[in-house]
Amino acid sequence: MFKKIDAYIIKRYLMTFFVMLLLFIPIGIMVDVAEKIDKFKENEVPFPEIISYYIDFMWYFGNLLFPIFLFLAVIWFTSKLANNTEVIAILSSGISFNRFLRPYFISATIIATFAFFAGMFIVPKASEGFNKFSFKYLKKRKNDRQTTNLFKQINEHEFIYVSSYSPARMRALDFALEHFEGDSLQFKIMAQSIRWIEKDSHFRLVNYKKRIIEGDQEIYETSNVKDTLFDFAIQDLAPLNYKAETLSMTELNDFIAAEERSGSVLINQHLLVRHKRYSIPISAFILTVIAVAVASFKRRGGMGVNLAFGITLGFIFIFFDKIFGVLVAKSNFSPALAAWLPLAIFGLLALGLLNYAKR
């Protein structure tokens, strides 16, 4: 009997979750089309690119609202079980509440595993297409890179700085490069501007100055224009803000290691992306417990009360997630804390609601 009940709950859990996806993602697409159709016409976006954008949008949107879809799915079908007195019948047969949760955890494991591998390999490619399209056609006046006050370590001995960088012109202002041997500065190069000359494959420095330190002596070189090569690419000055979102796990680890070595100003945002690759799938278990605890007994007002509570709690979860993400981007707030603190808060809430439901 227990196996039949497990199979029944697992089937209802998975079916309801995927029905939620099939219902809400098309609604999200229709809302997005209604909002952006004028820009599609204005920018004369080719129809195949629009189709490709919405394929990427499905994965991007689904991953973003995954916790809400799962939460509502569990509340929906568990409320129906409770309203049909099926939960009372199951618990009255001698099954403990903890045993009643087993098929829910099995289902959550299936969903979390799917979310994990999708987040590692499918969503990154969808995110790349989604963001490229957005900045090409929908956010033309916004920059997809940080372009001011850029500092970077390009190798073991050299550091560079520019006050501003234009990706379109491949040009940066107030360039400075410092070369160290140990703690000793060997030379420093400065220029009013640095620009990558594509056809000749070299850098061009304007108002070039070089200060060379040899013991107690200093040698100065100056030139109005200096063509040369450096150990970095011009694009390395300002990597894409969303670059980490577009990488698989192995690529992301290599990228973060390189960004940490270079002293990237975006390192916290990249670390947050990596933490969320793990925290989002784990949220499936916490939200499942909360949903079951809330919906496993009848309420005055029926299923509507449970759904209203679920929608509210789901959006509070997303709100916390976004607030902490902004704190990481705008301050030195810990990426690990930003990714895991909402889960810790909701985990404590899950334990409290679970104890209440058992009583």
C-alpha positions as CSV (number, residue, x, y, z in Angstrom):
1,M,0.0,0.0,0.0
2,F,2.8,2.4,0.9
3,K,4.4,1.9,-2.5
4,K,1.1,2.7,-4.2
5,I,0.7,5.9,-2.2
6,D,4.3,6.9,-2.9
7,A,3.8,6.3,-6.7
8,Y,0.5,8.2,-6.5
9,I,2.1,11.3,-4.8
10,I,5.2,11.3,-7.0
11,K,3.0,11.1,-10.1
12,R,0.8,14.0,-9.0
13,Y,3.8,16.1,-7.9
14,L,5.7,15.8,-11.2
15,M,2.6,16.2,-13.4
16,T,1.5,19.3,-11.5
17,F,4.9,20.8,-11.7
18,F,5.3,20.4,-15.4
19,V,1.7,21.5,-16.0
20,M,2.6,24.7,-14.1
21,L,5.6,25.2,-16.4
22,L,3.4,24.6,-19.5
23,L,0.8,27.1,-18.2
24,F,3.0,29.9,-16.9
25,I,5.8,30.0,-19.5
26,P,3.5,30.6,-22.5
27,I,1.8,33.4,-20.4
28,G,5.2,34.9,-19.7
29,I,6.0,34.8,-23.4
30,M,2.7,36.5,-24.4
31,V,3.3,39.2,-21.8
32,D,6.8,39.7,-23.0
33,V,5.7,39.9,-26.6
34,A,3.0,42.5,-25.8
35,E,5.6,44.6,-24.0
36,K,8.4,44.4,-26.6
37,I,6.5,44.2,-29.9
38,D,7.0,47.9,-30.6
39,K,10.7,47.5,-30.2
40,F,10.8,44.5,-32.5
41,K,9.1,46.6,-35.2
42,E,11.2,49.7,-34.5
43,N,14.5,47.7,-34.7
44,E,13.3,45.5,-37.6
45,V,14.3,42.3,-35.7
46,P,14.4,39.3,-38.0
47,F,11.7,36.8,-37.2
48,P,14.2,33.8,-36.8
49,E,16.0,35.8,-34.1
50,I,12.8,36.5,-32.3
51,I,12.0,32.7,-32.3
52,S,15.5,31.9,-31.0
53,Y,15.1,34.6,-28.3
54,Y,11.9,33.1,-27.0
55,I,13.4,29.6,-27.0
56,D,16.2,31.0,-24.8
57,F,13.5,33.0,-22.9
58,M,11.7,29.8,-21.9
59,W,14.8,28.4,-20.2
60,Y,15.8,31.8,-18.7
61,F,12.3,32.5,-17.4
62,G,11.8,29.0,-16.1
63,N,15.0,29.0,-14.2
64,L,14.3,32.4,-12.7
65,L,10.8,31.5,-11.4
66,F,11.6,27.8,-10.8
67,P,11.0,28.1,-7.0
68,I,7.5,29.7,-7.5
69,F,6.4,27.1,-10.0
70,L,7.5,24.3,-7.7
71,F,6.0,25.9,-4.6
72,L,2.6,26.5,-6.3
73,A,2.6,23.0,-7.8
74,V,3.0,21.3,-4.4
75,I,0.5,23.6,-2.7
76,W,-2.0,23.0,-5.5
77,F,-2.1,19.2,-5.5
78,T,-1.5,18.8,-1.7
79,S,-4.5,21.1,-1.1
80,K,-6.6,18.9,-3.4
81,L,-5.5,15.9,-1.4
82,A,-6.4,17.6,1.8
83,N,-9.8,18.8,0.6
84,N,-10.7,15.3,-0.6
85,T,-9.7,14.0,2.9
86,E,-7.0,11.9,1.3
87,V,-4.3,13.2,3.6
88,I,-6.4,12.3,6.7
89,A,-7.0,8.8,5.2
90,I,-3.2,8.3,4.6
91,L,-2.2,9.5,8.1
92,S,-5.0,7.5,9.7
93,S,-3.7,4.3,8.1
94,G,-0.7,4.4,10.4
95,I,1.7,6.3,8.2
96,S,3.7,9.0,10.2
97,F,3.9,12.5,8.8
98,N,7.6,12.0,8.2
99,R,6.9,8.9,6.2
100,F,4.2,10.8,4.3
101,L,6.9,13.3,3.2
102,R,9.1,10.6,1.6
103,P,7.5,10.7,-1.9
104,Y,7.6,14.4,-1.8
105,F,11.4,14.3,-1.2
106,I,11.8,11.7,-3.9
107,S,10.0,14.0,-6.3
108,A,11.9,17.1,-5.1
109,T,15.2,15.1,-5.7
110,I,14.1,14.4,-9.3
111,I,13.2,18.1,-9.9
112,A,16.4,19.3,-8.1
113,T,18.6,17.0,-10.2
114,F,16.9,18.2,-13.4
115,A,17.3,21.9,-12.3
116,F,20.9,21.3,-11.4
117,F,22.0,19.8,-14.8
118,A,19.8,22.3,-16.7
119,G,21.4,25.1,-14.7
120,M,24.9,23.8,-15.4
121,F,24.6,23.1,-19.1
122,I,21.4,24.3,-20.7
123,V,20.5,27.6,-19.0
124,P,24.0,29.1,-19.5
125,K,23.7,28.9,-23.3
126,A,20.1,30.2,-23.1
127,S,21.3,33.1,-20.9
128,E,24.0,34.0,-23.4
129,G,21.4,34.1,-26.3
130,F,18.9,36.0,-24.1
131,N,21.4,38.6,-23.0
132,K,23.0,39.1,-26.4
133,F,19.5,39.7,-28.0
134,S,18.5,42.0,-25.2
135,F,21.5,44.3,-25.5
136,K,21.5,44.2,-29.3
137,Y,17.8,45.1,-29.8
138,L,16.2,46.0,-26.5
139,K,18.8,47.8,-24.4
140,K,20.8,49.6,-27.0
141,R,21.5,52.6,-24.7
142,K,22.6,50.4,-21.8
143,N,26.1,48.9,-21.5
144,D,26.6,45.2,-21.0
145,R,30.0,45.9,-19.4
146,Q,31.5,47.9,-16.6
147,T,33.4,50.6,-18.4
148,T,34.8,53.0,-15.8
149,N,37.7,52.8,-13.3
150,L,38.9,49.4,-14.5
151,F,41.9,47.7,-12.7
152,K,43.3,44.3,-13.7
153,Q,46.3,42.1,-13.1
154,I,47.2,40.6,-16.5
155,N,50.0,38.3,-15.4
156,E,52.2,37.6,-12.4
157,H,54.2,40.8,-12.9
158,E,51.9,43.4,-14.5
159,F,48.9,45.5,-13.6
160,I,46.9,47.8,-15.8
161,Y,44.4,50.6,-15.1
162,V,42.1,52.7,-17.3
163,S,39.6,55.4,-16.3
164,S,37.1,54.4,-19.0
165,Y,36.7,51.9,-21.9
166,S,34.5,52.0,-25.0
167,P,33.8,48.5,-26.3
168,A,32.4,49.8,-29.6
169,R,35.6,51.8,-30.4
170,M,38.0,49.3,-28.6
171,R,39.5,52.4,-26.9
172,A,40.4,53.2,-23.3
173,L,41.4,56.5,-21.6
174,D,44.1,57.2,-19.0
175,F,45.9,54.0,-19.5
176,A,48.6,52.9,-17.0
177,L,50.7,49.7,-16.9
178,E,53.0,48.8,-14.0
179,H,55.6,46.0,-14.1
180,F,56.9,44.6,-10.8
181,E,59.7,42.1,-10.0
182,G,58.8,41.0,-6.5
183,D,57.8,44.2,-4.6
184,S,60.0,46.4,-6.8
185,L,58.6,48.5,-9.6
186,Q,60.7,48.1,-12.7
187,F,58.8,50.3,-15.2
188,K,55.6,52.1,-15.7
189,I,53.9,53.0,-18.9
190,M,51.2,55.7,-19.2
191,A,49.2,57.0,-22.1
192,Q,46.3,59.4,-22.6
193,S,44.5,56.7,-24.6
194,I,45.1,53.1,-25.8
195,R,43.3,51.7,-28.8
196,W,43.3,48.3,-30.5
197,I,44.1,48.6,-34.3
198,E,42.3,45.6,-35.8
199,K,43.8,45.6,-39.2
200,D,47.4,45.8,-38.0
201,S,46.8,43.7,-34.8
202,H,48.5,46.0,-32.4
203,F,47.8,48.6,-29.7
204,R,48.2,52.3,-30.4
205,L,49.1,54.6,-27.5
206,V,48.6,58.4,-27.7
207,N,50.9,60.7,-25.6
208,Y,53.0,57.7,-24.6
209,K,55.3,57.9,-21.5
210,K,57.5,55.2,-20.0
211,R,59.4,55.5,-16.7
212,I,62.1,52.9,-16.3
213,I,63.8,52.4,-12.9
214,E,67.3,51.1,-12.8
215,G,68.8,51.2,-9.3
216,D,69.0,54.9,-8.3
217,Q,68.5,56.1,-11.9
218,E,65.3,56.7,-13.8
219,I,65.0,56.7,-17.6
220,Y,62.1,58.4,-19.3
221,E,60.7,57.7,-22.8
222,T,58.0,59.8,-24.5
223,S,56.3,59.7,-27.8
224,N,53.2,61.3,-29.3
225,V,52.1,57.9,-30.8
226,K,53.4,54.5,-29.9
227,D,52.4,51.2,-31.6
228,T,53.2,48.1,-29.5
229,L,51.9,44.8,-28.2
230,F,50.8,43.8,-24.7
231,D,50.0,40.5,-22.9
232,F,46.2,41.1,-22.9
233,A,43.3,41.5,-25.3
234,I,41.5,44.8,-25.4
235,Q,38.2,43.0,-24.5
236,D,39.9,41.8,-21.3
237,L,39.6,45.3,-19.9
238,A,35.9,44.9,-19.4
239,P,34.4,41.4,-19.6
240,L,30.7,41.1,-20.0
241,N,28.6,41.7,-16.9
242,Y,26.7,38.5,-17.5
243,K,29.7,36.4,-18.7
244,A,29.5,34.1,-15.7
245,E,25.9,33.3,-16.4
246,T,26.8,31.9,-19.8
247,L,29.4,29.4,-18.7
248,S,29.1,25.7,-17.9
249,M,30.4,24.7,-14.4
250,T,34.0,23.8,-15.6
251,E,34.2,27.0,-17.7
252,L,32.8,29.0,-14.8
253,N,35.4,27.7,-12.3
254,D,38.2,28.5,-14.7
255,F,36.8,31.9,-15.4
256,I,36.4,32.7,-11.7
257,A,40.0,31.6,-11.0
258,A,41.3,33.9,-13.8
259,E,39.1,36.8,-12.5
260,E,40.4,36.3,-9.0
261,R,44.0,36.4,-10.1
262,S,43.3,39.5,-12.1
263,G,41.5,41.4,-9.3
264,S,38.3,41.8,-11.3
265,V,35.8,44.3,-9.8
266,L,33.0,41.9,-10.7
267,I,34.4,38.9,-8.9
268,N,31.6,38.9,-6.2
269,Q,28.9,38.8,-8.9
270,H,30.7,35.9,-10.6
271,L,30.9,34.0,-7.2
272,L,27.2,34.6,-6.6
273,V,26.4,33.0,-9.9
274,R,28.4,29.9,-8.9
275,H,26.7,29.7,-5.5
276,K,23.3,29.9,-7.0
277,R,24.0,27.0,-9.3
278,Y,23.9,24.9,-6.1
279,S,21.4,26.8,-3.9
280,I,18.6,26.9,-6.5
281,P,18.2,23.1,-6.8
282,I,18.5,22.8,-3.0
283,S,15.6,25.3,-2.6
284,A,13.3,22.5,-4.0
285,F,13.5,20.6,-0.8
286,I,12.9,23.5,1.5
287,L,10.0,24.9,-0.5
288,T,8.5,21.4,-0.7
289,V,8.5,21.0,3.1
290,I,6.9,24.5,3.5
291,A,4.2,23.8,0.8
292,V,3.3,20.4,2.3
293,A,3.1,21.8,5.9
294,V,0.9,24.7,4.7
295,A,-1.5,22.6,2.4
296,S,-1.8,19.2,4.1
297,F,-4.8,20.1,6.2
298,K,-8.2,21.8,5.4
299,R,-8.6,25.5,5.9
300,R,-11.6,27.7,6.1
301,G,-11.7,29.3,2.6
302,G,-10.4,26.1,0.9
303,M,-7.6,25.9,-1.7
304,G,-7.7,29.6,-2.5
305,V,-6.3,30.6,0.9
306,N,-3.4,28.1,0.4
307,L,-2.6,29.4,-3.1
308,A,-2.7,33.0,-1.9
309,F,-0.3,32.1,0.9
310,G,1.9,30.2,-1.5
311,I,2.1,33.0,-4.1
312,T,2.9,35.5,-1.4
313,L,5.6,33.3,0.2
314,G,7.0,32.5,-3.2
315,F,7.4,36.1,-4.2
316,I,8.9,36.9,-0.8
317,F,11.5,34.2,-1.5
318,I,12.3,35.8,-5.0
319,F,12.3,39.3,-3.4
320,F,14.9,38.2,-0.8
321,D,17.0,36.5,-3.5
322,K,17.0,39.7,-5.7
323,I,17.7,42.1,-2.8
324,F,20.7,40.1,-1.7
325,G,21.9,40.0,-5.4
326,V,21.7,43.8,-5.6
327,L,23.7,44.1,-2.3
328,V,26.4,41.9,-3.8
329,A,26.5,44.0,-7.0
330,K,26.5,47.4,-5.2
331,S,28.5,46.6,-2.1
332,N,31.0,44.1,-0.6
333,F,28.2,41.9,0.7
334,S,29.3,38.2,0.8
335,P,28.2,36.2,-2.3
336,A,27.9,33.0,-0.2
337,L,25.7,34.8,2.3
338,A,23.6,36.3,-0.5
339,A,23.0,32.8,-2.0
340,W,22.4,30.8,1.1
341,L,20.9,33.2,3.6
342,P,17.4,33.1,2.0
343,L,17.5,29.3,2.1
344,A,18.6,29.4,5.8
345,I,15.7,31.8,6.7
346,F,13.1,29.7,4.8
347,G,14.7,26.5,6.2
348,L,13.9,27.7,9.7
349,L,10.4,28.6,8.5
350,A,10.0,25.1,7.1
351,L,11.0,23.5,10.4
352,G,8.5,25.7,12.3
353,L,5.6,25.0,9.9
354,L,6.4,21.3,9.8
355,N,6.3,21.0,13.6
356,Y,3.0,22.9,13.5
357,A,1.6,20.6,10.8
358,K,2.5,17.5,12.8
359,R,0.5,18.7,15.8
